[in-house]
Amino acid sequence: MHLVLRSSKARGEWSFRKTANAKKINAAVNKFSNKFGVKILSVANVGNHLHFHLQFKNRLAYRPFIRALTASIAMAISGLSRWKKKASAADRFWDYRPFTRIIQSFRGF
């Protein structure tokens, strides 16, 4: 599966390519891939969005994996906690829902 996570707020101090942020992202990816049994085939950090090639053991692992990963990355980069007041629509970290596409052949990979 090809997965894309995009955030227009990932600029400057919050850029995904900043060394400290890249380490936080890699730590979160490793933690949750081990927890939910997801095989990470490749990761591309583009600065304001992330590309993943993933392999799931079963389809039921997708939802908890993506919820945990996106929340962990957003909290690690922005410094916000889940106990803070609810964010408004303008304060959302991610631009869109995760974009996914099933890869069926080597050409698609």
Residue pairs with C-beta under 8 A, 6 or more apart in sequence:
1 53
1 54
1 55
1 56
1 62
1 100
1 101
1 102
1 103
2 51
2 52
2 53
2 100
2 101
2 102
2 103
2 108
3 51
3 52
3 53
3 54
3 66
3 98
3 99
3 100
4 49
4 50
4 51
4 52
4 98
4 99
4 100
5 49
5 50
5 52
5 70
5 73
5 94
5 98
5 99
6 48
6 49
6 50
6 94
6 95
6 96
6 99
7 14
7 16
7 48
7 49
7 74
7 93
7 94
7 95
8 48
8 95
9 78
9 93
10 16
10 47
10 48
10 49
10 77
11 48
14 21
14 77
14 78
15 21
15 47
15 48
16 22
16 25
16 45
16 46
16 47
16 48
16 49
16 50
16 77
17 45
17 46
17 47
21 76
21 77
22 45
24 73
24 76
24 77
25 45
25 50
25 73
25 76
25 77
26 43
28 69
28 72
28 73
28 76
29 40
29 43
29 52
29 69
30 40
31 72
32 38
32 65
32 68
32 69
32 72
33 39
33 40
33 54
33 65
35 68
36 61
36 64
36 65
36 68
37 56
37 57
37 61
38 54
38 55
38 56
38 57
38 61
38 65
39 54
39 55
39 56
39 57
40 52
40 53
40 54
41 53
41 54
41 55
41 109
42 51
42 52
42 53
43 50
43 51
43 52
43 53
44 50
44 51
44 52
50 73
53 103
53 109
56 62
56 65
66 98
70 94
70 98
71 82
74 80
74 93
74 94
75 81
75 82
77 93
78 93
80 87
101 108
103 109
